[in-house]
């Protein structure tokens, strides 16, 4: 079935360093969503990308959708301790009733 | 506060037992999704309902079942529980049938099977 691979699984950074997580699919995606889950919390929607080559920014976060719509990335500039959590990408499977499949997530820890 | 309510927050039970998890979606949302999150499996899609009807199914075990009621709340029933069923179960809702927008997640129900 449809799978989306997310790397890395873990990332430990010093506060102020940048962070990037990647999602890759073997098939063309209709769209991709990104969620953040704080430790002990629930996933919270960050953004949705739909267009080929799309780039969206939210303050220090930059989201990209690949030209072939098979990969996406989330980049955080100058991480802060408030960025700690697990970041998930999620893809919609239209031919299976619209279920949203999540990547394995990248757990980010930030050392002050 | 996402507006999605899940009960109970925590549940401890024994192997072989049956439990029911409840979810009330955001006001106006017709789609309800159930996900299982365990340490080694990430967020696994279980099932989706839209306005009372099953719309999509994931790798949901036969021991598990769900339904969405006319008032749009949903219940996930887990029976013949095994140790491996211990996990965090999330409910999420959205306003669309095909999830063209964001999912709003509840706080989750943490199930521990002893």
Interface residues (C-beta under 8 A of the other chain):
Chain A: X31 X33 X35 X41 X42 X43 X44 X45 X48 X88 X90 X92 X93 X94 X96 X97 X98 X99 X100 X101 X102 X103 X104 X105
Chain B: X2 X33 X35 X42 X43 X45 X48 X55 X56 X57 X58 X90 X92 X97 X98 X99 X100 X101 X102 X103 X104 X105 X106 X107 X108
